[in-house]
Amino acid sequence: MVKVYIGRDFSEYTLDELNSLSVRDLVKKMAKEDAERSVLSLTGRFLPMDTPLSSHNIRESDTLRIFQTCVLPKVTQTCDDAMLRECDRLFDYLQKEESGYMHMRLMAEVVEPEFLSKIMKQFPELRNDPVACHVLNDYYIFKAMVTLPNDEEALEKLRKFHCEHPTLLPAINWLLRKHAQKGRGSSQRTPRIQHDDSPSPMEPPQITQEMLRQAMAIAFGGAAPAGSLRTGTSNPSHPSSSISTPPPAAISVPVSESNPSAPSDHIYQLRARFASQLVQLNEFGFTDEAANLSVLESTDGNVEVALDLLIAMREEGI
């Protein structure tokens, strides 16, 4: 007798009985209404449904097993229209903010190598959705996912996409809120955004007057004044955009007479060290290599803090 298992239950058949049946016939006998999601296995091989069992050389000592696929409950996903509209409003706000500071910070973050691993800590479900991860990691696709089209048909397609990737919209909403809240002075201009009192461990330090003064000194060719750029403390009541301290006088640096135009070895080292960061700063419109290298060196390559410094220096007309 040959045993045919389905789960823990089994039935016994003679070889003559089995050889008179096809694989499909046996599966229908055993699985009944679940036959469509069932397959028959012989020694680890799935047998084609339309073949006769007699063609598979089944022996008395063999065991046949029927395996079934799991039935997953169908969950109807809906697009959160209120959240989609809020994302559209937040993104529009970031783009139109006068200094462009928050928009630049958003663009810088989504292309960071560690960006996806950071946001997956907030939204672990993203690990199972590579399409959503690709959207989050590409600024221009990201933008399209939160820009509401005027065409109703296109809007319906956008809603459908978010239904198919339910973690994407909450992740985008969290990211946009974070950048809108930590923009300089944004708390006074966006009353609709709820404030999170808990400090963000990944948020870079605020730019202080001392940090700006040191970066300016380096940019003008002198050594940084005593004290580290990263040890200053911010004064929240005086944002960097309101600094009125005039720039320090340029400090002269002796230049080799043999080849005054040749860059120093230190400059070559900085170019190699901050090559990728220089590309990002150039994309944001900061093309002065000397200033870029000086702030990158001062901030140890932190592009977000470097952007803070460069924007503050630009606002001061430096």
C-alpha positions as CSV (number, residue, x, y, z in Angstrom):
1,M,0.0,0.0,0.0
2,V,1.1,3.5,-0.8
3,K,0.5,6.3,1.7
4,V,-0.7,9.7,0.5
5,Y,-0.4,12.4,3.1
6,I,-2.2,15.8,3.2
7,G,-1.1,17.6,6.3
8,R,-1.0,15.1,9.1
9,D,-3.8,13.0,7.6
10,F,-3.2,10.2,5.1
11,S,-5.0,7.7,2.9
12,E,-3.7,4.4,1.6
13,Y,-3.9,3.2,-2.1
14,T,-2.8,0.1,-3.9
15,L,-0.5,0.5,-6.8
16,D,-3.3,-0.5,-9.2
17,E,-5.6,2.2,-7.8
18,L,-2.9,4.9,-8.2
19,N,-1.9,3.8,-11.7
20,S,-5.4,4.2,-12.8
21,L,-5.5,7.9,-11.8
22,S,-3.8,11.0,-13.0
23,V,-2.1,13.4,-10.6
24,R,-5.0,15.8,-10.8
25,D,-7.5,13.1,-10.0
26,L,-5.6,12.1,-6.9
27,V,-5.2,15.7,-5.7
28,K,-9.0,16.3,-6.3
29,K,-9.8,13.2,-4.3
30,M,-7.7,14.2,-1.3
31,A,-7.9,18.0,-1.3
32,K,-11.4,18.4,-2.6
33,E,-12.3,22.1,-2.8
34,D,-8.7,23.1,-2.1
35,A,-7.4,21.2,-5.1
36,E,-6.6,24.4,-7.0
37,R,-4.0,25.4,-4.5
38,S,-2.5,22.0,-4.0
39,V,0.4,20.0,-5.6
40,L,1.5,16.4,-5.3
41,S,5.1,15.6,-4.3
42,L,7.1,12.4,-4.8
43,T,10.5,12.2,-3.1
44,G,10.8,16.0,-3.2
45,R,9.6,16.4,-6.9
46,F,6.3,18.1,-7.7
47,L,4.5,16.0,-10.3
48,P,2.8,17.7,-13.3
49,M,-1.0,17.8,-12.7
50,D,-2.0,16.4,-16.1
51,T,0.3,13.4,-16.1
52,P,-0.8,9.8,-15.2
53,L,0.6,8.4,-12.0
54,S,1.6,5.3,-13.8
55,S,4.3,7.3,-15.6
56,H,6.2,8.1,-12.4
57,N,7.3,4.6,-11.4
58,I,5.7,4.7,-8.0
59,R,6.6,1.8,-5.7
60,E,4.9,0.2,-2.7
61,S,7.4,1.7,-0.4
62,D,7.0,5.3,-1.7
63,T,5.1,8.1,0.2
64,L,3.2,10.8,-1.7
65,R,2.5,14.1,-0.1
66,I,0.1,16.9,-1.1
67,F,1.2,20.4,-0.3
68,Q,-1.0,23.4,-0.2
69,T,-0.3,27.1,-0.5
70,C,-1.4,29.4,2.3
71,V,-4.5,31.5,1.8
72,L,-3.6,35.1,2.7
73,P,-6.5,37.2,3.9
74,K,-7.3,39.9,1.4
75,V,-6.8,43.3,3.0
76,T,-8.3,46.2,1.1
77,Q,-5.9,49.1,1.3
78,T,-7.1,52.6,1.0
79,C,-5.1,55.8,0.3
80,D,-5.2,58.3,3.2
81,D,-6.4,61.4,1.2
82,A,-5.9,63.7,4.2
83,M,-2.3,62.6,4.6
84,L,-1.7,62.9,0.8
85,R,-3.0,66.4,0.8
86,E,-0.9,67.3,3.8
87,C,2.3,65.9,2.1
88,D,1.5,68.0,-1.0
89,R,1.1,71.1,1.3
90,L,4.3,70.4,3.2
91,F,6.4,69.8,0.1
92,D,5.0,73.0,-1.4
93,Y,6.0,74.9,1.8
94,L,9.5,73.5,1.8
95,Q,10.0,74.4,-1.9
96,K,8.7,78.0,-1.4
97,E,10.5,78.7,1.9
98,E,12.4,82.0,1.2
99,S,16.0,80.9,1.9
100,G,15.7,77.4,0.3
101,Y,17.3,76.0,3.4
102,M,14.8,73.3,4.3
103,H,14.4,72.2,0.7
104,M,18.2,71.8,0.3
105,R,18.3,69.8,3.6
106,L,15.6,67.4,2.3
107,M,17.4,67.0,-1.1
108,A,20.7,66.3,0.7
109,E,19.2,63.7,3.1
110,V,17.5,61.5,0.6
111,V,20.7,60.8,-1.3
112,E,22.8,60.0,1.7
113,P,24.2,56.5,1.7
114,E,22.7,55.7,5.2
115,F,19.3,57.3,4.5
116,L,17.4,54.1,3.8
117,S,18.8,52.3,6.8
118,K,17.8,55.2,9.0
119,I,14.2,55.5,7.7
120,M,13.8,51.7,7.9
121,K,14.3,52.0,11.7
122,Q,11.2,54.2,11.8
123,F,9.3,52.1,9.2
124,P,10.5,48.4,9.3
125,E,7.8,47.4,6.7
126,L,9.9,49.2,4.1
127,R,12.3,46.2,4.1
128,N,9.6,44.2,2.3
129,D,8.9,46.9,-0.3
130,P,11.9,47.6,-2.6
131,V,9.8,49.8,-4.8
132,A,8.9,52.2,-2.0
133,C,12.6,52.3,-1.0
134,H,13.5,53.3,-4.6
135,V,11.0,56.1,-4.5
136,L,12.3,57.4,-1.2
137,N,15.9,57.3,-2.4
138,D,15.2,59.2,-5.7
139,Y,14.3,62.9,-5.1
140,Y,12.5,63.4,-8.4
141,I,10.3,60.3,-8.0
142,F,9.8,61.2,-4.4
143,K,8.5,64.6,-5.5
144,A,6.1,63.1,-8.0
145,M,4.6,60.9,-5.3
146,V,3.4,63.9,-3.2
147,T,2.6,66.4,-5.9
148,L,-1.2,66.2,-6.5
149,P,-2.0,66.3,-10.2
150,N,-4.9,68.4,-11.5
151,D,-6.1,65.5,-13.7
152,E,-8.6,63.3,-11.9
153,E,-7.4,60.2,-13.8
154,A,-3.8,60.8,-12.8
155,L,-4.8,61.5,-9.2
156,E,-6.6,58.1,-9.1
157,K,-3.5,56.4,-10.4
158,L,-1.4,58.1,-7.7
159,R,-3.9,56.9,-5.0
160,K,-3.8,53.4,-6.4
161,F,0.0,53.4,-6.2
162,H,0.0,54.5,-2.6
163,C,-2.6,51.7,-1.9
164,E,-0.2,49.2,-3.3
165,H,2.7,50.5,-1.2
166,P,0.9,51.4,2.1
167,T,4.1,52.3,4.0
168,L,5.3,54.8,1.5
169,L,3.0,57.7,2.3
170,P,3.5,57.6,6.1
171,A,7.2,57.5,5.6
172,I,7.1,60.5,3.2
173,N,4.8,62.4,5.7
174,W,7.2,61.7,8.6
175,L,10.2,62.9,6.5
176,L,8.5,66.1,5.3
177,R,7.3,67.0,8.8
178,K,10.8,66.5,10.2
179,H,12.3,68.9,7.7
180,A,9.6,71.5,8.0
181,Q,9.8,71.5,11.8
182,K,13.6,71.8,12.1
183,G,13.9,74.5,9.5
184,R,15.1,77.8,10.9
185,G,12.1,79.7,12.2
186,S,9.6,77.2,10.7
187,S,7.9,76.7,14.0
188,Q,6.5,80.2,13.9
189,R,5.4,80.0,10.2
190,T,3.7,76.6,10.1
191,P,1.1,76.4,12.8
192,R,-0.6,73.4,11.2
193,I,2.5,71.2,11.8
194,Q,2.4,69.4,15.1
195,H,5.6,69.8,17.2
196,D,7.6,66.9,18.5
197,D,9.2,67.8,21.8
198,S,11.6,64.9,21.7
199,P,15.0,65.8,20.3
200,S,16.1,64.0,17.1
201,P,19.4,62.2,17.6
202,M,20.3,62.6,13.9
203,E,19.6,66.4,13.8
204,P,22.9,68.3,13.2
205,P,23.8,71.1,15.6
206,Q,22.5,74.6,15.1
207,I,24.9,77.1,13.5
208,T,26.1,79.6,16.1
209,Q,27.8,82.9,15.7
210,E,31.1,81.4,16.9
211,M,30.9,78.5,14.3
212,L,30.2,81.0,11.5
213,R,33.1,83.3,12.6
214,Q,35.5,80.3,12.6
215,A,34.4,79.1,9.1
216,M,34.7,82.7,7.8
217,A,38.3,82.9,9.1
218,I,39.2,79.7,7.4
219,A,37.5,80.7,4.2
220,F,39.5,84.0,4.2
221,G,42.8,82.1,4.3
222,G,43.7,82.1,8.0
223,A,43.7,79.5,10.7
224,A,40.5,78.9,12.7
225,P,40.3,80.7,16.0
226,A,40.7,78.7,19.2
227,G,37.9,76.2,19.9
228,S,36.3,73.5,17.8
229,L,33.4,74.1,15.4
230,R,31.6,71.2,16.9
231,T,31.8,72.3,20.5
232,G,29.8,75.5,20.2
233,T,26.4,75.7,21.7
234,S,23.4,77.3,19.9
235,N,21.3,80.1,21.2
236,P,17.8,79.3,20.0
237,S,16.6,82.9,20.5
238,H,19.2,84.1,18.0
239,P,19.1,82.1,14.7
240,S,22.1,82.2,12.5
241,S,20.3,84.3,9.9
242,S,20.2,87.2,12.3
243,I,24.0,87.4,12.9
244,S,25.3,90.9,12.4
245,T,28.9,90.5,13.5
246,P,31.1,91.8,10.7
247,P,33.6,89.4,9.1
248,P,37.1,89.3,10.6
249,A,39.9,90.8,8.7
250,A,41.7,88.5,6.3
251,I,44.8,86.9,7.7
252,S,47.7,86.8,5.3
253,V,49.2,83.4,4.7
254,P,52.8,83.1,3.3
255,V,52.9,81.6,-0.2
256,S,55.8,79.7,-1.7
257,E,57.6,82.0,-4.2
258,S,58.6,79.1,-6.4
259,N,55.1,78.2,-7.5
260,P,52.5,80.5,-6.0
261,S,49.6,79.2,-8.1
262,A,50.1,75.5,-7.3
263,P,47.6,74.0,-4.8
264,S,49.1,72.8,-1.6
265,D,49.2,69.1,-0.7
266,H,46.6,69.8,2.0
267,I,44.1,71.1,-0.7
268,Y,44.7,67.9,-2.7
269,Q,44.0,65.8,0.4
270,L,40.8,67.7,1.1
271,R,39.6,67.3,-2.5
272,A,40.1,63.6,-2.3
273,R,38.6,63.3,1.1
274,F,35.4,65.3,0.4
275,A,35.0,64.5,-3.3
276,S,31.4,63.3,-3.0
277,Q,30.4,66.1,-0.6
278,L,31.8,68.7,-3.1
279,V,29.6,67.3,-5.8
280,Q,26.5,67.6,-3.6
281,L,27.4,71.2,-2.6
282,N,27.9,72.0,-6.3
283,E,24.5,70.6,-7.1
284,F,23.0,73.0,-4.5
285,G,24.6,75.9,-6.2
286,F,27.7,76.4,-4.0
287,T,30.6,76.4,-6.5
288,D,33.3,78.2,-4.6
289,E,35.7,75.3,-4.0
290,A,37.8,77.1,-1.4
291,A,34.8,78.0,0.8
292,N,33.3,74.6,0.3
293,L,36.5,72.8,1.4
294,S,36.9,75.1,4.4
295,V,33.4,74.4,5.7
296,L,33.6,70.7,4.9
297,E,36.9,70.5,6.8
298,S,35.4,72.4,9.7
299,T,32.3,70.1,9.9
300,D,34.2,66.9,9.3
301,G,32.4,66.3,6.0
302,N,28.8,66.8,7.3
303,V,27.0,68.1,4.3
304,E,23.9,69.3,6.3
305,V,26.0,71.4,8.7
306,A,28.2,72.6,5.8
307,L,25.0,73.8,4.0
308,D,23.9,75.6,7.1
309,L,27.2,77.5,7.2
310,L,27.3,78.3,3.5
311,I,23.7,79.5,3.5
312,A,24.4,81.7,6.6
313,M,27.5,83.1,5.0
314,R,25.6,83.8,1.8
315,E,22.8,85.6,3.7
316,E,25.4,87.8,5.4
317,G,26.8,88.7,2.0
318,I,30.1,87.0,2.5
